[in-house]
Amino acid sequence: MISDESLAIDTLNGDLSAFEELVNRYKHRVFSIVYRLMGQYQEAEDVTQEVFINVFEKLYQFDADKKFAPWIYRIASNTSISALRKKKNVIVVDFDEVPQVAYESTIAGESYNPQHLYEREELKGLINDAITELPESYRMVIILRYQMDLDNQEIADILDISKENIEVRVHRARKALRQIIQKRWEERGMANELPASR
Amino acid sequence: MNCQQVDEHIFSYIDSKLAPSLSSDLESHIAHCEDCRAKLDFARMETDILCNELFMPTLHDTFTADVMAAVGNNQMIGPTELAATRNHRAWYTRTPFWLVATAAAFVLLVYTISPDFLAPDTKIANQQSKDLKVAERNVASNAVIGGETTKKLKQDSQNESMQDEVSIDEPSSFYLPAETAIDETGNQVRTLAGAVPDEVNNELMKQRQSSPDRDRNDASVLKAPISSTMPKVINMPASFEIVNSAKQTDGWTFTYEGDGKQLTVSLASANVPMAMIVKPEAAATDSSACVGAACEYVVNKKSAVNSVNRSVVIDNVNYELILTGELSVEELQALAERLIIEK
């Protein structure tokens, strides 16, 4: 398979099909970053499109000796944050985008326990919502580590902070996320206390 | 390790980022602490959800085609034009029409100059009537560009203009490759709307009439034709120094002083293809010292911009790119990306 970096060079040489391949390879990953940051489908799709246009226009700046993925993630991050600031950080989550609780799902390797499953699904919904309430720097680091599965050096490159600070930021982001979840959990009057509250 | 320390390291442990010795300590503690074990299980469940189970809508099937349509037929044109071609309008394309039109048609590059600043020039007097007509025509022509076929025309005009402007050597007097006109109140006004020969203007008008874009009202159509409105190079005498630069709502204003006179240059940031390049001999190399020099550069996307030493080669002439005190490298880059010289 042709590497991302080679496709980038081919694009610079005028091969639009190479760019199309890059779009296909990265559109879902870029969208997942943008969607988590924007929190709203239509805006996320617009911004994702904008990301690829930015990538196309800035491709001449790409250093082909480096990896393409962190570079495009950085553009995705910057474009999203810029769009967010333009709309003054107002996050709107459409009702039709609120994830439906999938009661029928089962978790592999766990015994079937209706109460447990219900709470897990409830927790999933809480986490979905709680992420949108996080400050964008925390949101970003969580997306990059847990959704994009990037290592600390890659995250550091994208966020332009030192590698040593990544672990601290992840910890703070998880703590902040936990606080929001606990608060929501209590507000919903869930029967069982969260283990994390003990 | 105690319970509080487990709290501090629990996420790093789950993510396999904890040092082996600390991991062992944590495991030893968890082996005999039921509460911490429950916390660990809960944190694992959270992590599992974060990694694998978050809600994620899918992109439309036409997403790739939409992107390719946006870039495919618009290579090497500016982001504003690209945005205008997109199916979904981005936030930055939602600029009010009147603002875009104003920026594109009227705020291109305006010189405000005191009457006594202009040296007497019999040519100016002789050309006043004609210049006024030309200036009026330029304003009209701002809104009538479109279509690929105008490029050649623009390029030819620009190349001639570039050669003239680069070779100009009038260090003792202020020179701008611009037209001087008389406004309604009888004052001399120097605009940067370079003269458009009648035949060029007529050609532009004809092409506009036959252009498929003739009925469009977006910014890409309203954008001023480069050759008719903007000199590519402004030679600023070394005796003039910038004394103030300020970011405005839709651009920048630079104030220069020299020989006891003052000049204000307004530079619109949106939809305005233009460049201001300091004469090589006036260039400073240290950006921290660049408050005393004008100004920015704009290049074609195909041009190699050396962001390290900030230089650009146009027609085999190397120009030093100078930052004012107001613009960061990123802002300069952003400016360069918005503004284009077509060669």
Chai-1 contact restraints between the chains, C-beta under 6 A:
chainA,res_idxA,chainB,res_idxB,connection_type,confidence,min_distance_angstrom,max_distance_angstrom,comment,restraint_id
A,L16,B,G72,contact,1.0,0.0,6.0,A-B,restraint_1
A,E20,B,M68,contact,1.0,0.0,6.0,A-B,restraint_2
A,V23,B,T64,contact,1.0,0.0,6.0,A-B,restraint_3
A,V23,B,V67,contact,1.0,0.0,6.0,A-B,restraint_4
A,N24,B,T64,contact,1.0,0.0,6.0,A-B,restraint_5
A,K27,B,L59,contact,1.0,0.0,6.0,A-B,restraint_6
A,K27,B,F63,contact,1.0,0.0,6.0,A-B,restraint_7
A,F31,B,L59,contact,1.0,0.0,6.0,A-B,restraint_8
A,S32,B,M56,contact,1.0,0.0,6.0,A-B,restraint_9
A,Y41,B,P57,contact,1.0,0.0,6.0,A-B,restraint_10
A,D46,B,H88,contact,1.0,0.0,6.0,A-B,restraint_11
A,D46,B,A90,contact,1.0,0.0,6.0,A-B,restraint_12
A,Q49,B,V67,contact,1.0,0.0,6.0,A-B,restraint_13
A,E50,B,A90,contact,1.0,0.0,6.0,A-B,restraint_14
A,F52,B,V67,contact,1.0,0.0,6.0,A-B,restraint_15
A,I53,B,A70,contact,1.0,0.0,6.0,A-B,restraint_16
A,I53,B,L82,contact,1.0,0.0,6.0,A-B,restraint_17
A,F56,B,V71,contact,1.0,0.0,6.0,A-B,restraint_18
A,A83,B,W91,contact,1.0,0.0,6.0,A-B,restraint_19
A,K86,B,W91,contact,1.0,0.0,6.0,A-B,restraint_20
A,P99,B,F55,contact,1.0,0.0,6.0,A-B,restraint_21
A,K124,B,I49,contact,1.0,0.0,6.0,A-B,restraint_22
A,K124,B,E53,contact,1.0,0.0,6.0,A-B,restraint_23
A,I127,B,I49,contact,1.0,0.0,6.0,A-B,restraint_24
A,N128,B,L54,contact,1.0,0.0,6.0,A-B,restraint_25
A,N128,B,F55,contact,1.0,0.0,6.0,A-B,restraint_26
A,Y146,B,L50,contact,1.0,0.0,6.0,A-B,restraint_27
A,Y146,B,C51,contact,1.0,0.0,6.0,A-B,restraint_28
A,E167,B,S12,contact,1.0,0.0,6.0,A-B,restraint_29
A,E167,B,K17,contact,1.0,0.0,6.0,A-B,restraint_30
A,H171,B,F11,contact,1.0,0.0,6.0,A-B,restraint_31
A,R174,B,F11,contact,1.0,0.0,6.0,A-B,restraint_32
A,P195,B,A38,contact,1.0,0.0,6.0,A-B,restraint_33
A,P195,B,K39,contact,1.0,0.0,6.0,A-B,restraint_34
A,P195,B,F42,contact,1.0,0.0,6.0,A-B,restraint_35
A,A196,B,K39,contact,1.0,0.0,6.0,A-B,restraint_36
A,A196,B,F42,contact,1.0,0.0,6.0,A-B,restraint_37
A,R198,B,D35,contact,1.0,0.0,6.0,A-B,restraint_38
